Amino acid sequence: MADLVLYRQYLREILTKYAQYSPSQTDMETHTIFDQEGDHYQVVTVGWEDGYRMYGCLIHADIKDGKIWIQYDGTEYSIANELIDRGVPKQDIVLAYQAPYARRLTEFAVG
């Protein structure tokens, strides 16, 4: 249970940091979405650019069965690396954006 509390805290801190990097367009907003009951965490960008509605997800992570599932990571450094830097073991991180057969080839959890 202590790991779960820490994992939630780490995800909130990391995603909040990325949400502070505002897009250069003035009509765009960046939001964090923290659903701690369902353990879903996202950073999304919404707004308008050149008359077109824009929406994009920068980061999406979930916590399932005591592991952090990275569903999407549009960052340069990788939130998996940031979690490892904070002491999260690789066996508690699932790179869910990779096919299940490919996950076995990484140092991270399969799922």
Secondary structure, DSSP 8 states (H G I E B T S, - for coil): -HHHHHHHHHHHHHHHHHHTS--SSTTEEEEEEEETTTTEEEEEEEEEETTEEEEEEEEEEEEETTEEEEEEE--SS-HHHHHHHTT--GGGEE-TTS-HHHHTTSSSB--
